[in-house]
């Protein structure tokens, strides 16, 4: 088998002896790698600082540098094997606590990976960049990111552009947690998908971009992305519904998030994300609009159990906006929808929030009526904890109304339930003592 020949510096083709002295069979080279002879001069290298030369741009001759830039398949295999051993050597150094030595070897490996083409180099940069990020090697991370950006620039300058490299490049930027470049590359891929009128690919990419913005807490930028995705799905419902499984590589979404497989986007997930984004960015009106659309989708999907929580969330948004009447209307709707399907927890939550709403407005009569409804509901659901809390709330309202006799009655019933549960008995005892004192003062 033909051995791969390596050079130390520029060969003098007029001097055969020099060429032979500088040519090393791969078998000998691998022996040197295993015994550490080649790396011996690099033992305990100094750590990188801001004044250090960029190790990815070092031009010092390397024994592993191929004599020809165009490699045969055998030469590629031999060089790949040698570089894989460098990777293992670097990993071992890192494991032993020699971070500077590890990255010195890794940077050497990365320089040489260029001879195997951009795809191999990007994959290696991604791998080492991930280690740099997890090891808090910020300067090393910056240098790797800078190299990836240089490759990105080269890809853009090619005519025609090598679009096959873009997904790998985007994933690599994700590994080094470079949010801006990651989104930039995905946007390029998205533009290509639009030109090709690939609807499903557009959906996948919009979902990936939106998730990146969410992971980086960029809710203001995530909103328009999910709006576009929601519109795309609404206009192509049948296509997305049929697209139940799509093969897609894992995407590193950034900000510490682990690689996530991008599953096909659905209208439900998209609208849920949209509502979440608007909630986090404190845009309640837009959150309401997204939840209203989502409720309609659930209705079409014949999924009524998902609607009461949405109604409660919409009511809460209206309450935040100070639109009390609309908030009360949606709490009531949530209750009315939840009871027939025996969703008693949601029904009780709706009543509780509705009662608190009226209570904050000092509208005592509707507050009392709602708590009485809640008592019946908790009895029906055999929820003794809920029943105990309802009696407690009822007693508090009567106290606020200075109707101490009815307050005492409510607390006494609450105490009976508390005794059955073996919980909060002391609390109700104190409440009863206090109300009795208030009764004595008013009698």
One Martini backbone bead per residue (centre of mass of N, CA, C, O) as a GRO file, in nm:
protein
  443
    1UNK     BB    1   0.099   0.035   0.020
    2UNK     BB    2   0.073   0.359   0.001
    3UNK     BB    3   0.250   0.610   0.142
    4UNK     BB    4   0.230   0.888   0.323
    5UNK     BB    5   0.373   1.201   0.266
    6UNK     BB    6   0.583   1.427   0.450
    7UNK     BB    7   0.661   1.761   0.567
    8UNK     BB    8   0.943   1.991   0.648
    9UNK     BB    9   0.860   2.216   0.486
   10UNK     BB   10   1.016   2.299   0.198
   11UNK     BB   11   1.095   2.133  -0.074
   12UNK     BB   12   1.399   2.025  -0.242
   13UNK     BB   13   1.393   1.910  -0.564
   14UNK     BB   14   1.723   1.917  -0.600
   15UNK     BB   15   1.728   1.731  -0.325
   16UNK     BB   16   1.705   1.402  -0.256
   17UNK     BB   17   1.810   1.374   0.033
   18UNK     BB   18   1.617   1.577   0.164
   19UNK     BB   19   1.358   1.437   0.082
   20UNK     BB   20   1.413   1.168   0.233
   21UNK     BB   21   1.450   1.297   0.516
   22UNK     BB   22   1.142   1.435   0.503
   23UNK     BB   23   1.033   1.146   0.467
   24UNK     BB   24   0.750   0.979   0.626
   25UNK     BB   25   0.618   0.713   0.726
   26UNK     BB   26   0.322   0.640   0.876
   27UNK     BB   27   0.419   0.428   1.079
   28UNK     BB   28   0.630   0.609   1.218
   29UNK     BB   29   0.444   0.839   1.291
   30UNK     BB   30   0.253   0.679   1.479
   31UNK     BB   31   0.471   0.603   1.678
   32UNK     BB   32   0.535   0.892   1.765
   33UNK     BB   33   0.255   0.959   1.869
   34UNK     BB   34   0.242   0.738   2.090
   35UNK     BB   35   0.526   0.839   2.232
   36UNK     BB   36   0.543   1.172   2.196
   37UNK     BB   37   0.767   1.296   2.007
   38UNK     BB   38   0.624   1.523   1.848
   39UNK     BB   39   0.502   1.663   2.125
   40UNK     BB   40   0.752   1.728   2.307
   41UNK     BB   41   0.786   2.039   2.225
   42UNK     BB   42   0.470   2.083   2.357
   43UNK     BB   43   0.514   2.080   2.647
   44UNK     BB   44   0.357   2.279   2.837
   45UNK     BB   45   0.200   2.507   2.718
   46UNK     BB   46   0.096   2.806   2.700
   47UNK     BB   47  -0.152   2.994   2.759
   48UNK     BB   48  -0.384   3.167   2.624
   49UNK     BB   49  -0.400   3.503   2.498
   50UNK     BB   50  -0.462   3.813   2.355
   51UNK     BB   51  -0.140   3.807   2.246
   52UNK     BB   52  -0.168   3.566   2.092
   53UNK     BB   53  -0.141   3.383   1.837
   54UNK     BB   54  -0.321   3.237   1.602
   55UNK     BB   55  -0.336   2.889   1.593
   56UNK     BB   56  -0.501   2.875   1.307
   57UNK     BB   57  -0.249   3.061   1.156
   58UNK     BB   58  -0.021   2.882   1.160
   59UNK     BB   59   0.296   2.825   0.949
   60UNK     BB   60   0.433   2.604   1.068
   61UNK     BB   61   0.577   2.332   1.003
   62UNK     BB   62   0.434   2.000   0.949
   63UNK     BB   63   0.464   1.656   0.943
   64UNK     BB   64   0.146   1.624   0.836
   65UNK     BB   65   0.184   1.766   0.583
   66UNK     BB   66   0.100   1.746   0.278
   67UNK     BB   67   0.252   1.740  -0.036
   68UNK     BB   68  -0.045   1.731  -0.139
   69UNK     BB   69  -0.360   1.874  -0.183
   70UNK     BB   70  -0.420   1.622  -0.354
   71UNK     BB   71  -0.587   1.347  -0.239
   72UNK     BB   72  -0.604   1.039  -0.189
   73UNK     BB   73  -0.782   0.802  -0.040
   74UNK     BB   74  -0.545   0.692   0.125
   75UNK     BB   75  -0.440   0.964   0.233
   76UNK     BB   76  -0.698   1.041   0.377
   77UNK     BB   77  -0.706   0.805   0.573
   78UNK     BB   78  -0.431   0.858   0.707
   79UNK     BB   79  -0.484   1.146   0.802
   80UNK     BB   80  -0.737   1.087   0.965
   81UNK     BB   81  -0.607   0.890   1.164
   82UNK     BB   82  -0.397   1.090   1.277
   83UNK     BB   83  -0.609   1.304   1.376
   84UNK     BB   84  -0.764   1.117   1.564
   85UNK     BB   85  -0.521   1.080   1.755
   86UNK     BB   86  -0.500   1.372   1.838
   87UNK     BB   87  -0.776   1.386   1.969
   88UNK     BB   88  -0.717   1.172   2.187
   89UNK     BB   89  -0.475   1.317   2.311
   90UNK     BB   90  -0.628   1.572   2.395
   91UNK     BB   91  -0.843   1.437   2.572
   92UNK     BB   92  -0.640   1.321   2.774
   93UNK     BB   93  -0.527   1.591   2.873
   94UNK     BB   94  -0.789   1.706   2.976
   95UNK     BB   95  -0.843   1.477   3.180
   96UNK     BB   96  -0.556   1.551   3.328
   97UNK     BB   97  -0.567   1.893   3.330
   98UNK     BB   98  -0.444   1.983   3.033
   99UNK     BB   99  -0.575   2.232   2.861
  100UNK     BB  100  -0.349   2.366   2.698
  101UNK     BB  101  -0.244   2.104   2.565
  102UNK     BB  102  -0.504   2.018   2.431
  103UNK     BB  103  -0.549   2.279   2.250
  104UNK     BB  104  -0.285   2.261   2.100
  105UNK     BB  105  -0.360   1.998   1.955
  106UNK     BB  106  -0.634   2.080   1.837
  107UNK     BB  107  -0.523   2.312   1.661
  108UNK     BB  108  -0.353   2.132   1.491
  109UNK     BB  109  -0.578   1.959   1.383
  110UNK     BB  110  -0.741   2.193   1.251
  111UNK     BB  111  -0.531   2.281   1.046
  112UNK     BB  112  -0.524   1.991   0.901
  113UNK     BB  113  -0.830   1.956   0.821
  114UNK     BB  114  -0.828   2.134   0.564
  115UNK     BB  115  -0.722   1.900   0.371
  116UNK     BB  116  -1.029   1.756   0.390
  117UNK     BB  117  -1.210   1.992   0.395
  118UNK     BB  118  -1.483   2.174   0.504
  119UNK     BB  119  -1.653   1.954   0.635
  120UNK     BB  120  -1.431   1.841   0.824
  121UNK     BB  121  -1.361   2.110   0.960
  122UNK     BB  122  -1.638   2.181   1.076
  123UNK     BB  123  -1.669   1.929   1.251
  124UNK     BB  124  -1.416   1.987   1.426
  125UNK     BB  125  -1.493   2.269   1.524
  126UNK     BB  126  -1.748   2.176   1.666
  127UNK     BB  127  -1.622   1.979   1.865
  128UNK     BB  128  -1.412   2.174   1.998
  129UNK     BB  129  -1.611   2.401   2.064
  130UNK     BB  130  -1.778   2.241   2.268
  131UNK     BB  131  -1.543   2.202   2.467
  132UNK     BB  132  -1.480   2.500   2.512
  133UNK     BB  133  -1.752   2.572   2.632
  134UNK     BB  134  -1.757   2.355   2.868
  135UNK     BB  135  -1.455   2.480   2.965
  136UNK     BB  136  -1.440   2.795   2.949
  137UNK     BB  137  -1.291   2.871   2.659
  138UNK     BB  138  -1.317   3.172   2.530
  139UNK     BB  139  -1.081   3.222   2.334
  140UNK     BB  140  -1.106   2.957   2.177
  141UNK     BB  141  -1.397   3.012   2.090
  142UNK     BB  142  -1.341   3.266   1.924
  143UNK     BB  143  -1.147   3.137   1.718
  144UNK     BB  144  -1.344   2.927   1.607
  145UNK     BB  145  -1.561   3.127   1.520
  146UNK     BB  146  -1.384   3.284   1.323
  147UNK     BB  147  -1.335   3.044   1.132
  148UNK     BB  148  -1.631   2.993   1.061
  149UNK     BB  149  -1.672   3.275   0.933
  150UNK     BB  150  -1.467   3.233   0.709
  151UNK     BB  151  -1.616   2.998   0.578
  152UNK     BB  152  -1.877   3.147   0.527
  153UNK     BB  153  -1.752   3.351   0.331
  154UNK     BB  154  -1.658   3.143   0.122
  155UNK     BB  155  -1.934   3.022   0.057
  156UNK     BB  156  -2.060   3.291  -0.049
  157UNK     BB  157  -1.834   3.339  -0.284
  158UNK     BB  158  -1.941   3.114  -0.430
  159UNK     BB  159  -1.983   2.999  -0.782
  160UNK     BB  160  -2.179   2.839  -0.669
  161UNK     BB  161  -2.312   2.788  -0.383
  162UNK     BB  162  -2.250   2.575  -0.098
  163UNK     BB  163  -2.538   2.461   0.042
  164UNK     BB  164  -2.453   2.189   0.185
  165UNK     BB  165  -2.290   2.340   0.428
  166UNK     BB  166  -2.499   2.502   0.598
  167UNK     BB  167  -2.608   2.303   0.814
  168UNK     BB  168  -2.328   2.243   0.939
  169UNK     BB  169  -2.264   2.539   1.007
  170UNK     BB  170  -2.503   2.592   1.193
  171UNK     BB  171  -2.435   2.370   1.398
  172UNK     BB  172  -2.157   2.485   1.475
  173UNK     BB  173  -2.254   2.756   1.583
  174UNK     BB  174  -2.424   2.624   1.801
  175UNK     BB  175  -2.189   2.488   1.960
  176UNK     BB  176  -2.053   2.791   2.012
  177UNK     BB  177  -2.286   2.995   2.076
  178UNK     BB  178  -2.360   3.160   1.796
  179UNK     BB  179  -2.635   3.315   1.735
  180UNK     BB  180  -2.614   3.502   1.491
  181UNK     BB  181  -2.483   3.302   1.283
  182UNK     BB  182  -2.696   3.084   1.307
  183UNK     BB  183  -2.934   3.252   1.201
  184UNK     BB  184  -2.803   3.340   0.938
  185UNK     BB  185  -2.781   3.058   0.809
  186UNK     BB  186  -3.077   2.978   0.835
  187UNK     BB  187  -3.172   3.211   0.656
  188UNK     BB  188  -3.037   3.111   0.400
  189UNK     BB  189  -3.188   2.843   0.388
  190UNK     BB  190  -3.468   2.972   0.382
  191UNK     BB  191  -3.433   3.127   0.116
  192UNK     BB  192  -3.395   2.872  -0.054
  193UNK     BB  193  -3.671   2.745   0.014
  194UNK     BB  194  -3.836   2.972  -0.111
  195UNK     BB  195  -3.726   2.948  -0.400
  196UNK     BB  196  -3.820   2.629  -0.401
  197UNK     BB  197  -4.097   2.594  -0.257
  198UNK     BB  198  -4.037   2.465   0.040
  199UNK     BB  199  -4.255   2.430   0.284
  200UNK     BB  200  -4.141   2.225   0.491
  201UNK     BB  201  -3.865   2.358   0.524
  202UNK     BB  202  -3.968   2.626   0.626
  203UNK     BB  203  -4.094   2.516   0.882
  204UNK     BB  204  -3.840   2.397   1.011
  205UNK     BB  205  -3.672   2.663   1.014
  206UNK     BB  206  -3.861   2.843   1.176
  207UNK     BB  207  -3.858   2.668   1.425
  208UNK     BB  208  -3.554   2.681   1.479
  209UNK     BB  209  -3.532   2.990   1.504
  210UNK     BB  210  -3.739   3.029   1.728
  211UNK     BB  211  -3.592   2.849   1.940
  212UNK     BB  212  -3.338   3.014   1.959
  213UNK     BB  213  -3.469   3.274   2.065
  214UNK     BB  214  -3.584   3.147   2.321
  215UNK     BB  215  -3.313   3.038   2.444
  216UNK     BB  216  -3.216   3.360   2.436
  217UNK     BB  217  -3.468   3.547   2.517
  218UNK     BB  218  -3.579   3.654   2.217
  219UNK     BB  219  -3.897   3.738   2.198
  220UNK     BB  220  -3.911   3.971   1.985
  221UNK     BB  221  -3.794   3.773   1.754
  222UNK     BB  222  -3.988   3.525   1.777
  223UNK     BB  223  -4.267   3.629   1.700
  224UNK     BB  224  -4.244   3.667   1.382
  225UNK     BB  225  -4.168   3.372   1.327
  226UNK     BB  226  -4.432   3.238   1.440
  227UNK     BB  227  -4.624   3.392   1.263
  228UNK     BB  228  -4.520   3.278   0.995
  229UNK     BB  229  -4.563   2.981   1.068
  230UNK     BB  230  -4.868   2.993   1.119
  231UNK     BB  231  -4.944   3.086   0.835
  232UNK     BB  232  -4.817   2.853   0.678
  233UNK     BB  233  -4.993   2.629   0.807
  234UNK     BB  234  -5.276   2.746   0.744
  235UNK     BB  235  -5.215   2.737   0.422
  236UNK     BB  236  -5.094   2.410   0.480
  237UNK     BB  237  -5.245   2.185   0.644
  238UNK     BB  238  -5.237   1.920   0.482
  239UNK     BB  239  -4.932   1.901   0.451
  240UNK     BB  240  -4.858   1.901   0.759
  241UNK     BB  241  -5.040   1.664   0.843
  242UNK     BB  242  -4.885   1.453   0.650
  243UNK     BB  243  -4.610   1.548   0.804
  244UNK     BB  244  -4.517   1.343   1.052
  245UNK     BB  245  -4.224   1.264   0.917
  246UNK     BB  246  -3.893   1.415   0.950
  247UNK     BB  247  -3.577   1.425   0.856
  248UNK     BB  248  -3.355   1.568   1.112
  249UNK     BB  249  -3.118   1.722   1.248
  250UNK     BB  250  -2.966   1.822   1.507
  251UNK     BB  251  -3.011   2.119   1.713
  252UNK     BB  252  -2.832   2.387   1.834
  253UNK     BB  253  -2.989   2.651   2.012
  254UNK     BB  254  -2.845   2.749   2.261
  255UNK     BB  255  -2.764   2.862   2.573
  256UNK     BB  256  -2.708   2.542   2.666
  257UNK     BB  257  -2.857   2.377   2.481
  258UNK     BB  258  -2.923   2.090   2.367
  259UNK     BB  259  -2.959   1.884   2.133
  260UNK     BB  260  -3.235   1.912   1.891
  261UNK     BB  261  -3.484   1.772   1.742
  262UNK     BB  262  -3.660   1.858   1.450
  263UNK     BB  263  -3.977   1.860   1.441
  264UNK     BB  264  -4.260   1.887   1.308
  265UNK     BB  265  -4.465   2.133   1.264
  266UNK     BB  266  -4.743   2.265   1.444
  267UNK     BB  267  -5.013   2.449   1.515
  268UNK     BB  268  -5.022   2.410   1.816
  269UNK     BB  269  -4.723   2.464   1.891
  270UNK     BB  270  -4.702   2.742   1.759
  271UNK     BB  271  -4.927   2.887   1.926
  272UNK     BB  272  -4.805   2.828   2.200
  273UNK     BB  273  -4.540   2.978   2.151
  274UNK     BB  274  -4.666   3.249   2.084
  275UNK     BB  275  -4.803   3.295   2.355
  276UNK     BB  276  -4.544   3.274   2.523
  277UNK     BB  277  -4.387   3.505   2.394
  278UNK     BB  278  -4.598   3.730   2.462
  279UNK     BB  279  -4.592   3.687   2.762
  280UNK     BB  280  -4.283   3.742   2.806
  281UNK     BB  281  -4.317   4.036   2.643
  282UNK     BB  282  -4.573   4.181   2.740
  283UNK     BB  283  -4.831   4.091   2.518
  284UNK     BB  284  -5.150   4.027   2.582
  285UNK     BB  285  -5.307   4.071   2.316
  286UNK     BB  286  -5.137   3.868   2.148
  287UNK     BB  287  -5.184   3.628   2.333
  288UNK     BB  288  -5.486   3.617   2.296
  289UNK     BB  289  -5.491   3.570   1.989
  290UNK     BB  290  -5.338   3.299   2.000
  291UNK     BB  291  -5.543   3.151   2.192
  292UNK     BB  292  -5.790   3.175   2.015
  293UNK     BB  293  -5.676   3.007   1.784
  294UNK     BB  294  -5.618   2.756   1.955
  295UNK     BB  295  -5.910   2.699   2.038
  296UNK     BB  296  -6.009   2.646   1.748
  297UNK     BB  297  -5.826   2.406   1.694
  298UNK     BB  298  -5.930   2.226   1.925
  299UNK     BB  299  -6.217   2.218   1.821
  300UNK     BB  300  -6.148   2.079   1.546
  301UNK     BB  301  -5.999   1.835   1.712
  302UNK     BB  302  -6.172   1.747   1.951
  303UNK     BB  303  -6.031   1.912   2.227
  304UNK     BB  304  -6.182   2.024   2.507
  305UNK     BB  305  -5.965   1.994   2.746
  306UNK     BB  306  -5.777   2.241   2.629
  307UNK     BB  307  -5.963   2.503   2.673
  308UNK     BB  308  -5.990   2.600   2.973
  309UNK     BB  309  -5.692   2.696   3.014
  310UNK     BB  310  -5.714   2.915   2.796
  311UNK     BB  311  -5.941   3.081   2.924
  312UNK     BB  312  -5.782   3.149   3.178
  313UNK     BB  313  -5.546   3.293   3.038
  314UNK     BB  314  -5.718   3.512   2.904
  315UNK     BB  315  -5.838   3.626   3.162
  316UNK     BB  316  -5.566   3.711   3.286
  317UNK     BB  317  -5.496   3.914   3.064
  318UNK     BB  318  -5.742   4.096   3.107
  319UNK     BB  319  -5.675   4.159   3.400
  320UNK     BB  320  -5.405   4.299   3.338
  321UNK     BB  321  -5.566   4.520   3.154
  322UNK     BB  322  -5.842   4.586   3.328
  323UNK     BB  323  -6.068   4.380   3.200
  324UNK     BB  324  -6.300   4.260   3.399
  325UNK     BB  325  -6.541   4.158   3.231
  326UNK     BB  326  -6.377   3.973   3.043
  327UNK     BB  327  -6.249   3.803   3.259
  328UNK     BB  328  -6.513   3.694   3.379
  329UNK     BB  329  -6.616   3.561   3.120
  330UNK     BB  330  -6.375   3.353   3.087
  331UNK     BB  331  -6.404   3.213   3.358
  332UNK     BB  332  -6.691   3.115   3.305
  333UNK     BB  333  -6.627   2.952   3.050
  334UNK     BB  334  -6.432   2.755   3.180
  335UNK     BB  335  -6.635   2.633   3.373
  336UNK     BB  336  -6.855   2.545   3.163
  337UNK     BB  337  -6.651   2.349   3.011
  338UNK     BB  338  -6.538   2.166   3.251
  339UNK     BB  339  -6.778   2.021   3.390
  340UNK     BB  340  -6.894   1.822   3.163
  341UNK     BB  341  -6.580   1.686   3.157
  342UNK     BB  342  -6.470   1.660   3.453
  343UNK     BB  343  -6.283   1.933   3.506
  344UNK     BB  344  -6.249   2.023   3.820
  345UNK     BB  345  -5.983   2.175   3.851
  346UNK     BB  346  -6.043   2.393   3.639
  347UNK     BB  347  -6.309   2.488   3.755
  348UNK     BB  348  -6.195   2.577   4.032
  349UNK     BB  349  -5.990   2.780   3.924
  350UNK     BB  350  -6.193   2.965   3.789
  351UNK     BB  351  -6.352   3.035   4.047
  352UNK     BB  352  -6.120   3.142   4.215
  353UNK     BB  353  -6.043   3.376   4.021
  354UNK     BB  354  -6.321   3.506   4.013
  355UNK     BB  355  -6.346   3.566   4.314
  356UNK     BB  356  -6.090   3.742   4.337
  357UNK     BB  357  -6.188   3.956   4.145
  358UNK     BB  358  -6.437   4.046   4.309
  359UNK     BB  359  -6.288   4.089   4.576
  360UNK     BB  360  -6.102   4.325   4.472
  361UNK     BB  361  -6.391   4.492   4.422
  362UNK     BB  362  -6.596   4.441   4.657
  363UNK     BB  363  -6.794   4.202   4.545
  364UNK     BB  364  -6.963   4.009   4.754
  365UNK     BB  365  -7.195   3.853   4.627
  366UNK     BB  366  -7.044   3.710   4.390
  367UNK     BB  367  -6.830   3.585   4.572
  368UNK     BB  368  -7.018   3.405   4.743
  369UNK     BB  369  -7.146   3.251   4.508
  370UNK     BB  370  -6.884   3.119   4.407
  371UNK     BB  371  -6.807   2.970   4.672
  372UNK     BB  372  -7.062   2.798   4.671
  373UNK     BB  373  -6.999   2.658   4.405
  374UNK     BB  374  -6.727   2.537   4.503
  375UNK     BB  375  -6.841   2.354   4.718
  376UNK     BB  376  -7.006   2.175   4.526
  377UNK     BB  377  -6.771   2.089   4.347
  378UNK     BB  378  -6.588   1.953   4.567
  379UNK     BB  379  -6.796   1.746   4.651
  380UNK     BB  380  -6.827   1.614   4.371
  381UNK     BB  381  -6.497   1.555   4.365
  382UNK     BB  382  -6.382   1.473   4.648
  383UNK     BB  383  -6.231   1.755   4.749
  384UNK     BB  384  -6.119   1.829   5.059
  385UNK     BB  385  -5.914   2.050   5.020
  386UNK     BB  386  -6.099   2.235   4.854
  387UNK     BB  387  -6.319   2.254   5.070
  388UNK     BB  388  -6.151   2.383   5.291
  389UNK     BB  389  -6.069   2.638   5.125
  390UNK     BB  390  -6.357   2.739   5.073
  391UNK     BB  391  -6.429   2.791   5.369
  392UNK     BB  392  -6.204   2.988   5.420
  393UNK     BB  393  -6.288   3.200   5.208
  394UNK     BB  394  -6.569   3.247   5.318
  395UNK     BB  395  -6.481   3.347   5.596
  396UNK     BB  396  -6.316   3.592   5.499
  397UNK     BB  397  -6.548   3.745   5.365
  398UNK     BB  398  -6.727   3.772   5.615
  399UNK     BB  399  -6.519   3.932   5.771
  400UNK     BB  400  -6.502   4.173   5.571
  401UNK     BB  401  -6.827   4.214   5.624
  402UNK     BB  402  -6.885   4.164   5.939
  403UNK     BB  403  -6.997   3.852   5.935
  404UNK     BB  404  -6.927   3.661   6.202
  405UNK     BB  405  -7.131   3.430   6.210
  406UNK     BB  406  -7.070   3.316   5.923
  407UNK     BB  407  -6.771   3.287   5.963
  408UNK     BB  408  -6.786   3.080   6.191
  409UNK     BB  409  -6.934   2.863   6.031
  410UNK     BB  410  -6.717   2.824   5.811
  411UNK     BB  411  -6.478   2.751   6.002
  412UNK     BB  412  -6.610   2.503   6.132
  413UNK     BB  413  -6.632   2.343   5.868
  414UNK     BB  414  -6.333   2.353   5.807
  415UNK     BB  415  -6.248   2.198   6.066
  416UNK     BB  416  -6.382   1.932   6.001
  417UNK     BB  417  -6.212   1.874   5.750
  418UNK     BB  418  -5.933   1.900   5.883
  419UNK     BB  419  -5.969   1.656   6.072
  420UNK     BB  420  -5.999   1.444   5.847
  421UNK     BB  421  -5.703   1.527   5.730
  422UNK     BB  422  -5.491   1.636   5.937
  423UNK     BB  423  -5.520   1.962   5.855
  424UNK     BB  424  -5.518   2.288   5.979
  425UNK     BB  425  -5.637   2.305   6.269
  426UNK     BB  426  -5.492   2.546   6.402
  427UNK     BB  427  -5.585   2.757   6.205
  428UNK     BB  428  -5.895   2.734   6.266
  429UNK     BB  429  -5.879   2.788   6.565
  430UNK     BB  430  -5.776   3.079   6.538
  431UNK     BB  431  -6.011   3.185   6.372
  432UNK     BB  432  -6.233   3.125   6.580
  433UNK     BB  433  -6.123   3.297   6.812
  434UNK     BB  434  -6.129   3.568   6.660
  435UNK     BB  435  -6.434   3.572   6.591
  436UNK     BB  436  -6.540   3.555   6.880
  437UNK     BB  437  -6.423   3.829   6.965
  438UNK     BB  438  -6.581   3.993   6.756
  439UNK     BB  439  -6.858   3.915   6.864
  440UNK     BB  440  -6.824   4.030   7.153
  441UNK     BB  441  -6.779   4.329   7.064
  442UNK     BB  442  -7.071   4.344   6.900
  443UNK     BB  443  -7.278   4.250   7.147
   0.00000   0.00000   0.00000
